[in-house]
Amino acid sequence: MDRYEAPPAARAHHTAASRSQRTWYRVLQQFHLWCGIILCVPLVVLGITGSILVFEHELEDLFTGGPARPATAAGAAQPLSALVAAVEAGAPDGFAVSLLQLPAEPGDPVTARLAQGGRPGPGGRTALVDPVTLDVAWSDPAPGLMRRIFLLHANLLVPDRSGREAVGWLGVAMLGLGLSGLVLWWPRPGRVAAAFTVARGARGVRLHREVHGAVGIWSLVVFIVVTFSGVYLAFPQTVGAVFPGRDLRAAAAAVRVEPLPGAQRLTPEAATAIATASVPDGTVQSVGLPARPDQPYRIGIALPGHEHGAPLVSVFVDPWRGRAVEVLDPRTYSVGETIAAWQRPLHAGQGLGWVWKILVFLSGALPPLFAVTGVAMWLLKRRARRATAAQRARARTGTPRPAGGPGAA
């Protein structure tokens, strides 16, 4: 006698039923559901603020009627040391220039960042300097709207480290939702193509489920990359330990020099000349000034074809002996070091051109969409279960169905 084999559709239904009856699958469903519902508000806030920050400068220009940068004069640029002196002459007591960002385009000013007591961080000042006339325009020290949005995204407006950690753990939860969603979405045999689309005419729970799943799978790679990079930025030492290779942040912070008694510190322009000799095919983008005698200059150099935000070559110059003491070059990084160096630009939508920038911007809309469709599915299923329970109760007691109620014709 030939052995009976169930039709493919029946086998697929049996497979799906078996999977949904397994304990691990039900636990995963409950985690995905309740983690999404409980954390939907903060995750939506992170998504929306992240999208805004991708176009931070463009939005500032839009709302202020154009770039908030003073026009610069035509002519030869002054030495960097003269620029530093002009800024510090008008700076509050105790503030010194810690970083110079050189113009990306001709006619742009130099951006000078100042720190108090050589300690970069909150409370610093920013000045825009005409490199020709040395005219200085100070930025408003009060945080504007974009600054508040950044602080909301980075640390939920909590001033200490706990705010950054909270954001990091929200990122971990978001990663869990993405990975668990992939497992729950995984289609039955014969339903793979349909799982990537939304059926025409779908309504109710089916519509929300198919939108939730289809958008999730099409955006999964970008969602995971942006979320993981956010977790890395919150816990750089912990997550960075997973990547093989040096901790680049620690390597840069560990570079020290020995002061020479009686020697005069190298000028910024002389340090820049030494750095460009080490990377002759690059363009200087930033000059980090030493805050203490044992610190070197840190010169950031962009390689040919560099996209804004991509990792720079960092050349550390001894200000006493006039030589490069360390070069951190992305071209020589290991795989793990390259992954770590790219986490910040990937999260900010930088370094890979406009396509990546737009994808990261759109990824911020995913938490709101998942929140709406996920909560809608939960509410609709909950209402349907209550209606079914009520019908069964009426059937047991013989109570007639109320006119116009659920299921009424």
Buried (B, 14 or more C-beta within 10 A) or exposed (E): EEEEEEEEEEBBEEEBEEBEEEEEBEEBBEBBBEBBEEBBEBBBBBBBBBBBBBBBEEBBBEEEEEEBBBEBEEEEBBBBBBBBEBBBEEBEEEBBBBBBBBBEEEEBBBBBBBBBEBEBEEEBBBBBBBBBEBBBEBEEEEEBEBEEBBBBBBBBEBEEEEBBBBBBEBBBBBBBBBBBBBEBBEBBEEEEEBBEEBEEEBEEBBBBBBBBBBBBBEBBEBBBBBBBBBBBBBBBEEBBEEBEBBBBEEBBEEBBBEBEEEEEBBBBBBBBBBBBEBBEEBBBBBBBBBBEEEBBBBBBBBBEEBBEBBBBBBBBBBBBBEBBBBBBBBEEBEEBBBBBBBBBBBBBBBBBEEEBBEBBBBBBBBBBBBBBBBBBBBEBBEEEEEEEEBBEEBEEEEEEBEEEEEEEE
